[in-house]
Amino acid sequence: MSCWLTAGWLTDGPAYALQAVGLEGEDKRAGRTIEEVGQIYLNEVTRARPEGPIILAGFSFGALAAFELAVLLERQGREVPLI
């Protein structure tokens, strides 16, 4: 799974990639639901980019994770202009 985020996709803005939960030996129980995955990614995104708009993209399950992350970001008042 992959979930990409950027503040300036196709521009000079930064781009980040999030790795699937559990691939590097973390707790395999973490992220069993899309809500849990979204919360894990929200914590990572907020740490990497605490403010400003974010454009998200994902492939396969990563697309679902990107959508969930967008919902959580918008609930916090963050701008997500494109998924």
C-alpha positions, 0 to 999 in steps of 0.5 A: 500500500502506498499513500502519497502527500504533497503540498505542491504536487507537480510544482516545487513543493515537497512530496512525502510517501507513507509506508504501509503499516506493519512492513518494518516490524511494527506491531502487526495489530496496528492499523487493522481498520481503515480508521486506525490506518488513517489515524496512524497516517494523520499522526505522521503527516501532522509531524512532517507538515503541521500546517498548510494545504495537502494534496493526497494520492494513493494506489489500491488500498492506499487510495482508500487510506488517502481518502480516510486521511483527507477526511481526518485532516479536514476535520482538523481544519486542514485544506485538502484541495485534491485527492 
